[in-house]
Amino acid sequence: MRTEQQIIDQTNELARQLYRLNGNDVKKGYDFYESTHPQEKLAWAGACVAQLMLTETDPEDAMSNL
């Protein structure tokens, strides 16, 4: 079983990969869940949807539990 931090880290890495698909890049360690930039927020939202669909895990719940 993954910890809340592992869920958030995995979702953040997935957001980074989704962001790269649009030709963008950010430095390692960047937290998409804290972003206010529309494209970065969209990458985080997409990663959250993927987590829910593939693992039935809500990263927003994990963040609330930390």
N, C-alpha and C positions, 0 to 999 in steps of 0.2 A: 504494500500500500504506500502511495506517495504522501509525503507531508504537504502541508499547505504551501510552504516555500518552494518545494519541488514543482508543484502545480503552477505556481506563478512564474517560476523560472522557465519552465517548459513552454508556457503560453507566451512569455516574452520572447523567447527564441523563435517560436513559430511566427510571431508578429514581425520579427526582424526579417525572416525569410519572405513573408508576404510583402513586406515593404521593398525588399530587393527585387521582387518580380516587377515592380513599377519603376525600376531603374534607380532607386534611392539606396542610400547606405547611411548607417550611423555607427558610432564607435561602440566597441564591445562594452557591455555593462550599461548601455542606455536603457532606461525604463520606459517602455511605451505606455504603460498604464498611468504615468504621470504627465504625459504629453498633452498639450493644448492644440497642436498642429492638426488640422483636419485629416491629412493623409496618414499621419501616425496614429491618430485615434481610430481611423478606419482599419488599419492593420491590426490594432489591438482587438477591436470588435470582431474582426474576421477570425482571429486566433481563438477568441472566446467561443465563437460559434462552432469552430472545429472541435475544440475540447468537449463541448457539450454533445456534439453529434458522435464523436468517436470514442469518448471515454465516459460519457454521462457525468462529467465533472464540470462544475461552474467555477471558473477562476475568480469571479467576483465574490462568491461565497468564501473561497479560500482567503481572499484578501481581508474580508470582514473578520475572519477567525484569527488573523494574526495580531 
